[in-house]
């Protein structure tokens, strides 16, 4: 499979200005847990950035929808592997600047891509605890895939108990006491790679 064919199948990558690497996103409206949390006042999804702004533009919505549909393509794992290998030179990759895991099968595919690319560090923030628990009841995560269980509420607790039981790490959104340095450095990661680092037990992002 050529790089061009691979990018066609997965419908390309997102390029968040904050990130040191590419990402791959799907529509936030199709989040399983997030679609419920969006109705809860004070939740991190209640004012979801991926449901507003340029994410509401027709061309962006169409792009994200095509990516979602690509998951049913039997070539998805191979295509994603080829696409990341051929176009991501940073050694890092983020899953979901918009959207979340869709199913156990989806997470299995993501894990396989990580296995295929052991020299790339992957970060996956998720609120889909159920799919992660189901996966870990059957298999181990690749060492180069860092899953952060995301807290549900602004200024709420991190799901530390579950994360500890599963051997995972967490992230939260806070109005104070945040640890992500992006706010003080032009809303960019720059040299920080805490999100990908399994030794960083929790990353607290500033609410904005």
Beta strands, then each sheet from edge to edge (+ up, - down):
strand 1: 23-24
strand 2: 92-95
strand 3: 121-126
strand 4: 145-150
strand 5: 169-174
strand 6: 202-206
sheet 1: 1+ 2+ 3+ 4+ 5+ 6+
end
